[in-house]
Amino acid sequence: PFTLVVVSGKGGTGKTCVGRLLADRLGWSFCDLDSEVEQAIGMSIADYFAQAGETAFRDREQEAVELICRRTGQVIATGGGVVLRQRNLDRLKQAGVVVCLAASEQTIVERTAADTGRPLLNRPDRLQVIRNLLAQREPQYRQADLRLDTEGRTVAATAAELWEILRREGWLDGNDPGQSGQQKL
């Protein structure tokens, strides 16, 4: 089997929850990229950001992308900023189907309100930060093989729809997304 990569438009779109359900349904392993990075650095991402800065974090994130993309039969949930380095996005696309999960700015604010582990969002102007991040990253998110809106949907419904799309397009058989007729968004 190939690898399925789930890339969020931003934290709070459901990539981890949807990714876990999809992995269970497929009988594949689930990999949370942020957890892999935390294990490698031996501390939380927020603490590492504070100590070493964003560039150092992105370097560790890139190393983790390289390592996890060597495996197959897995669903990967990435951090929303993984696309900031084109090399990461290219490597993820080589490994499998890249799915961008999306939600409105306000929904992302609501879903991430209690989460203090997101260094870029730990500011009083969270909504404006989210707007800026989405605008900055949108060109990279548009490179995904598939975009799925999670707005107003349950995790189970989103995972079921994603599974159905992947099955219908033949991607679960390892077909190249570029040959399925699915347009990139």
Phi, psi and omega in degrees: 000157178271188177253141172253130180248125177253117180246128180272150170292336177183158175305143180100004178267350176107011187299320181290311181295314179295318180300317179297314180297317180295318178300317178300314182297323181278344185074027180254168175280160178244136180232123173261113185301318180299321178295322177298318179294315180300320179296319181292322183269346176075024177198172179290156178298319179301316179293320180294318175305313182295322183277315190249340179095168184293322181299315179297319177299315181297327175296314179295321179298317179297319177299318180294320177302313180301316181292312185287336180285355175279344181269161175233172177065044182217157171250127183248129170256121181259164169286153183298335182271359181302333182283354180295338174250116182304326178303319178297311182298317179299318181293319178297320180292328175293327184282332183175203182276129178260122181246127176260116175269136185232155174205165180291160178302315182295320178296319178297318177301312181296317183290335183255003186305318184270357185269112179265002182271015180248096188302326182285343183256355183281065180217155181294335181263047185308315182299315180294322177299315179298316177303313181296316180296316179298316180297318180295321187265350185306318178302323179286319179298329179292347179278356179296154177287334184209142176238132183228125181277129180259003184301125176066018183242150175283160176300316182298317180294320179294314180297319180295317179295319179298316178301316181297317178298313181298319179294311182299320181281353179082008182290335179287347176268005179087011178293146177292128180304328181292343182257002185272349185090353178286126179281141174285142182266000000 
